[in-house]
Amino acid sequence: MVVIMVKHRCIICRKELNHGIIISGRVICTSCENRLVKSEVDTDFYSYYRDCIKKAVANSILKDDHIVYQDLR
C-alpha cells in the first residue's frame, strides 16, 4: 500500500505545512494565526490577513460543484 501525503500551503504566507487552523478547507499556519490574533483591527496587517482569508474562502466556495443552503426559518 502506498500512502500519499498531501501538503497544504498556508493561505496567507504560502508556507507548506501539515497542520494549522482550517477554514472552509483552507489552512492557516500557526505563525499567521498568532499574528492575526494579536493584530489590531485597524492595522494594515489585519486588513491583509482578512483579505487573504476572504479570497481563499470565496474561491473555495465558488469551486464547489454545489452549494448547500440552510433554511433559517
Phi and psi in radians as a Rosetta constraint file:
Dihedral C 1 N 2 CA 2 C 2 CIRCULARHARMONIC -1.921 0.35
Dihedral N 2 CA 2 C 2 N 3 CIRCULARHARMONIC 2.221 0.35
Dihedral C 2 N 3 CA 3 C 3 CIRCULARHARMONIC -1.859 0.35
Dihedral N 3 CA 3 C 3 N 4 CIRCULARHARMONIC 2.182 0.35
Dihedral C 3 N 4 CA 4 C 4 CIRCULARHARMONIC -1.853 0.35
Dihedral N 4 CA 4 C 4 N 5 CIRCULARHARMONIC 2.135 0.35
Dihedral C 4 N 5 CA 5 C 5 CIRCULARHARMONIC -1.604 0.35
Dihedral N 5 CA 5 C 5 N 6 CIRCULARHARMONIC 2.177 0.35
Dihedral C 5 N 6 CA 6 C 6 CIRCULARHARMONIC -1.571 0.35
Dihedral N 6 CA 6 C 6 N 7 CIRCULARHARMONIC 2.180 0.35
Dihedral C 6 N 7 CA 7 C 7 CIRCULARHARMONIC -1.539 0.35
Dihedral N 7 CA 7 C 7 N 8 CIRCULARHARMONIC 2.309 0.35
Dihedral C 7 N 8 CA 8 C 8 CIRCULARHARMONIC -1.783 0.35
Dihedral N 8 CA 8 C 8 N 9 CIRCULARHARMONIC 2.745 0.35
Dihedral C 8 N 9 CA 9 C 9 CIRCULARHARMONIC -2.075 0.35
Dihedral N 9 CA 9 C 9 N 10 CIRCULARHARMONIC 2.493 0.35
Dihedral C 9 N 10 CA 10 C 10 CIRCULARHARMONIC -1.099 0.35
Dihedral N 10 CA 10 C 10 N 11 CIRCULARHARMONIC 2.349 0.35
Dihedral C 10 N 11 CA 11 C 11 CIRCULARHARMONIC -1.279 0.35
Dihedral N 11 CA 11 C 11 N 12 CIRCULARHARMONIC -0.142 0.35
Dihedral C 11 N 12 CA 12 C 12 CIRCULARHARMONIC -1.806 0.35
Dihedral N 12 CA 12 C 12 N 13 CIRCULARHARMONIC -0.993 0.35
Dihedral C 12 N 13 CA 13 C 13 CIRCULARHARMONIC -1.725 0.35
Dihedral N 13 CA 13 C 13 N 14 CIRCULARHARMONIC -0.149 0.35
Dihedral C 13 N 14 CA 14 C 14 CIRCULARHARMONIC 1.189 0.35
Dihedral N 14 CA 14 C 14 N 15 CIRCULARHARMONIC 0.200 0.35
Dihedral C 14 N 15 CA 15 C 15 CIRCULARHARMONIC -1.228 0.35
Dihedral N 15 CA 15 C 15 N 16 CIRCULARHARMONIC 2.415 0.35
Dihedral C 15 N 16 CA 16 C 16 CIRCULARHARMONIC -1.200 0.35
Dihedral N 16 CA 16 C 16 N 17 CIRCULARHARMONIC 2.460 0.35
Dihedral C 16 N 17 CA 17 C 17 CIRCULARHARMONIC -2.698 0.35
Dihedral N 17 CA 17 C 17 N 18 CIRCULARHARMONIC 2.851 0.35
Dihedral C 17 N 18 CA 18 C 18 CIRCULARHARMONIC -1.892 0.35
Dihedral N 18 CA 18 C 18 N 19 CIRCULARHARMONIC -0.167 0.35
Dihedral C 18 N 19 CA 19 C 19 CIRCULARHARMONIC -2.663 0.35
Dihedral N 19 CA 19 C 19 N 20 CIRCULARHARMONIC 2.911 0.35
Dihedral C 19 N 20 CA 20 C 20 CIRCULARHARMONIC 2.687 0.35
Dihedral N 20 CA 20 C 20 N 21 CIRCULARHARMONIC -3.040 0.35
Dihedral C 20 N 21 CA 21 C 21 CIRCULARHARMONIC -1.417 0.35
Dihedral N 21 CA 21 C 21 N 22 CIRCULARHARMONIC 2.405 0.35
Dihedral C 21 N 22 CA 22 C 22 CIRCULARHARMONIC -1.927 0.35
Dihedral N 22 CA 22 C 22 N 23 CIRCULARHARMONIC 2.207 0.35
Dihedral C 22 N 23 CA 23 C 23 CIRCULARHARMONIC -2.169 0.35
Dihedral N 23 CA 23 C 23 N 24 CIRCULARHARMONIC 1.994 0.35
Dihedral C 23 N 24 CA 24 C 24 CIRCULARHARMONIC 0.887 0.35
Dihedral N 24 CA 24 C 24 N 25 CIRCULARHARMONIC 0.750 0.35
Dihedral C 24 N 25 CA 25 C 25 CIRCULARHARMONIC 1.425 0.35
Dihedral N 25 CA 25 C 25 N 26 CIRCULARHARMONIC 0.001 0.35
Dihedral C 25 N 26 CA 26 C 26 CIRCULARHARMONIC -1.885 0.35
Dihedral N 26 CA 26 C 26 N 27 CIRCULARHARMONIC 2.614 0.35
Dihedral C 26 N 27 CA 27 C 27 CIRCULARHARMONIC -1.950 0.35
Dihedral N 27 CA 27 C 27 N 28 CIRCULARHARMONIC 2.448 0.35
Dihedral C 27 N 28 CA 28 C 28 CIRCULARHARMONIC -2.062 0.35
Dihedral N 28 CA 28 C 28 N 29 CIRCULARHARMONIC 2.225 0.35
Dihedral C 28 N 29 CA 29 C 29 CIRCULARHARMONIC -1.185 0.35
Dihedral N 29 CA 29 C 29 N 30 CIRCULARHARMONIC 2.812 0.35
Dihedral C 29 N 30 CA 30 C 30 CIRCULARHARMONIC -1.051 0.35
Dihedral N 30 CA 30 C 30 N 31 CIRCULARHARMONIC -0.673 0.35
Dihedral C 30 N 31 CA 31 C 31 CIRCULARHARMONIC -1.101 0.35
Dihedral N 31 CA 31 C 31 N 32 CIRCULARHARMONIC -0.837 0.35
Dihedral C 31 N 32 CA 32 C 32 CIRCULARHARMONIC -1.184 0.35
Dihedral N 32 CA 32 C 32 N 33 CIRCULARHARMONIC -0.636 0.35
Dihedral C 32 N 33 CA 33 C 33 CIRCULARHARMONIC -1.045 0.35
Dihedral N 33 CA 33 C 33 N 34 CIRCULARHARMONIC -0.798 0.35
Dihedral C 33 N 34 CA 34 C 34 CIRCULARHARMONIC -1.125 0.35
Dihedral N 34 CA 34 C 34 N 35 CIRCULARHARMONIC -0.730 0.35
Dihedral C 34 N 35 CA 35 C 35 CIRCULARHARMONIC -1.130 0.35
Dihedral N 35 CA 35 C 35 N 36 CIRCULARHARMONIC -0.670 0.35
Dihedral C 35 N 36 CA 36 C 36 CIRCULARHARMONIC -1.151 0.35
Dihedral N 36 CA 36 C 36 N 37 CIRCULARHARMONIC -0.765 0.35
Dihedral C 36 N 37 CA 37 C 37 CIRCULARHARMONIC -1.122 0.35
Dihedral N 37 CA 37 C 37 N 38 CIRCULARHARMONIC -0.625 0.35
Dihedral C 37 N 38 CA 38 C 38 CIRCULARHARMONIC -1.513 0.35
Dihedral N 38 CA 38 C 38 N 39 CIRCULARHARMONIC -0.142 0.35
Dihedral C 38 N 39 CA 39 C 39 CIRCULARHARMONIC -1.329 0.35
Dihedral N 39 CA 39 C 39 N 40 CIRCULARHARMONIC 2.515 0.35
Dihedral C 39 N 40 CA 40 C 40 CIRCULARHARMONIC -1.352 0.35
Dihedral N 40 CA 40 C 40 N 41 CIRCULARHARMONIC 2.547 0.35
Dihedral C 40 N 41 CA 41 C 41 CIRCULARHARMONIC -1.096 0.35
Dihedral N 41 CA 41 C 41 N 42 CIRCULARHARMONIC -0.531 0.35
Dihedral C 41 N 42 CA 42 C 42 CIRCULARHARMONIC -1.623 0.35
Dihedral N 42 CA 42 C 42 N 43 CIRCULARHARMONIC 0.407 0.35
Dihedral C 42 N 43 CA 43 C 43 CIRCULARHARMONIC -1.820 0.35
Dihedral N 43 CA 43 C 43 N 44 CIRCULARHARMONIC 2.791 0.35
Dihedral C 43 N 44 CA 44 C 44 CIRCULARHARMONIC -1.130 0.35
Dihedral N 44 CA 44 C 44 N 45 CIRCULARHARMONIC -0.630 0.35
Dihedral C 44 N 45 CA 45 C 45 CIRCULARHARMONIC -1.018 0.35
Dihedral N 45 CA 45 C 45 N 46 CIRCULARHARMONIC -0.829 0.35
Dihedral C 45 N 46 CA 46 C 46 CIRCULARHARMONIC -1.104 0.35
Dihedral N 46 CA 46 C 46 N 47 CIRCULARHARMONIC -0.745 0.35
Dihedral C 46 N 47 CA 47 C 47 CIRCULARHARMONIC -1.088 0.35
Dihedral N 47 CA 47 C 47 N 48 CIRCULARHARMONIC -0.732 0.35
Dihedral C 47 N 48 CA 48 C 48 CIRCULARHARMONIC -1.092 0.35
Dihedral N 48 CA 48 C 48 N 49 CIRCULARHARMONIC -0.844 0.35
Dihedral C 48 N 49 CA 49 C 49 CIRCULARHARMONIC -1.081 0.35
Dihedral N 49 CA 49 C 49 N 50 CIRCULARHARMONIC -0.765 0.35
Dihedral C 49 N 50 CA 50 C 50 CIRCULARHARMONIC -1.036 0.35
Dihedral N 50 CA 50 C 50 N 51 CIRCULARHARMONIC -0.777 0.35
Dihedral C 50 N 51 CA 51 C 51 CIRCULARHARMONIC -1.156 0.35
Dihedral N 51 CA 51 C 51 N 52 CIRCULARHARMONIC -0.676 0.35
Dihedral C 51 N 52 CA 52 C 52 CIRCULARHARMONIC -1.072 0.35
Dihedral N 52 CA 52 C 52 N 53 CIRCULARHARMONIC -0.767 0.35
Dihedral C 52 N 53 CA 53 C 53 CIRCULARHARMONIC -1.159 0.35
Dihedral N 53 CA 53 C 53 N 54 CIRCULARHARMONIC -0.777 0.35
Dihedral C 53 N 54 CA 54 C 54 CIRCULARHARMONIC -1.049 0.35
Dihedral N 54 CA 54 C 54 N 55 CIRCULARHARMONIC -0.778 0.35
Dihedral C 54 N 55 CA 55 C 55 CIRCULARHARMONIC -1.118 0.35
Dihedral N 55 CA 55 C 55 N 56 CIRCULARHARMONIC -0.790 0.35
Dihedral C 55 N 56 CA 56 C 56 CIRCULARHARMONIC -1.130 0.35
Dihedral N 56 CA 56 C 56 N 57 CIRCULARHARMONIC -0.755 0.35
Dihedral C 56 N 57 CA 57 C 57 CIRCULARHARMONIC -1.200 0.35
Dihedral N 57 CA 57 C 57 N 58 CIRCULARHARMONIC -0.745 0.35
Dihedral C 57 N 58 CA 58 C 58 CIRCULARHARMONIC -1.094 0.35
Dihedral N 58 CA 58 C 58 N 59 CIRCULARHARMONIC -0.779 0.35
Dihedral C 58 N 59 CA 59 C 59 CIRCULARHARMONIC -1.092 0.35
Dihedral N 59 CA 59 C 59 N 60 CIRCULARHARMONIC -0.676 0.35
Dihedral C 59 N 60 CA 60 C 60 CIRCULARHARMONIC -1.106 0.35
Dihedral N 60 CA 60 C 60 N 61 CIRCULARHARMONIC -0.756 0.35
Dihedral C 60 N 61 CA 61 C 61 CIRCULARHARMONIC -1.179 0.35
Dihedral N 61 CA 61 C 61 N 62 CIRCULARHARMONIC -0.741 0.35
Dihedral C 61 N 62 CA 62 C 62 CIRCULARHARMONIC -1.180 0.35
Dihedral N 62 CA 62 C 62 N 63 CIRCULARHARMONIC -0.483 0.35
Dihedral C 62 N 63 CA 63 C 63 CIRCULARHARMONIC -1.398 0.35
Dihedral N 63 CA 63 C 63 N 64 CIRCULARHARMONIC -0.333 0.35
Dihedral C 63 N 64 CA 64 C 64 CIRCULARHARMONIC -1.108 0.35
Dihedral N 64 CA 64 C 64 N 65 CIRCULARHARMONIC 2.549 0.35
Dihedral C 64 N 65 CA 65 C 65 CIRCULARHARMONIC -1.266 0.35
Dihedral N 65 CA 65 C 65 N 66 CIRCULARHARMONIC -0.454 0.35
Dihedral C 65 N 66 CA 66 C 66 CIRCULARHARMONIC -2.516 0.35
Dihedral N 66 CA 66 C 66 N 67 CIRCULARHARMONIC 2.720 0.35
Dihedral C 66 N 67 CA 67 C 67 CIRCULARHARMONIC -2.095 0.35
Dihedral N 67 CA 67 C 67 N 68 CIRCULARHARMONIC 2.256 0.35
Dihedral C 67 N 68 CA 68 C 68 CIRCULARHARMONIC -1.656 0.35
Dihedral N 68 CA 68 C 68 N 69 CIRCULARHARMONIC 2.178 0.35
Dihedral C 68 N 69 CA 69 C 69 CIRCULARHARMONIC -1.762 0.35
Dihedral N 69 CA 69 C 69 N 70 CIRCULARHARMONIC 2.399 0.35
Dihedral C 69 N 70 CA 70 C 70 CIRCULARHARMONIC -1.734 0.35
Dihedral N 70 CA 70 C 70 N 71 CIRCULARHARMONIC 2.276 0.35
Dihedral C 70 N 71 CA 71 C 71 CIRCULARHARMONIC -1.425 0.35
Dihedral N 71 CA 71 C 71 N 72 CIRCULARHARMONIC 1.992 0.35
Dihedral C 71 N 72 CA 72 C 72 CIRCULARHARMONIC -1.730 0.35
Dihedral N 72 CA 72 C 72 N 73 CIRCULARHARMONIC 0.284 0.35
